Amino acid sequence: MRRFIEIMWLAIAAVSVVEIIIAYKQQGASSRNLQMFGVVLVVALFMYFLRKRQRKNIDSNNSGK
């Protein structure tokens, strides 16, 4: 289940990248959509790496017991 959540955060990041590209092509760099999806992209990548690190720590603690 933890791995699935990591993959979902990557999917959210991928969708954000696509939306950023579309917004940039349609409205330029000052687009509100570009800014919003930029924030979503940063949060999604942060959450992915945070969850990945947490999962690895949990797995290593469980294997040591």
C-alpha angles and dihedrals in degrees: 000000000000091000090051090055090051090052090049091055089051090050090052089050091050093050089049092053091052091048091048091053092048093047092048093051094047104038109010132237096313094062118132090218090055091052094045095049090044089060091045090051093052092047093047093051091046091050092047093054092041093052092044092053091046092050092050091049092049092047092050092048092049094049091052094057 
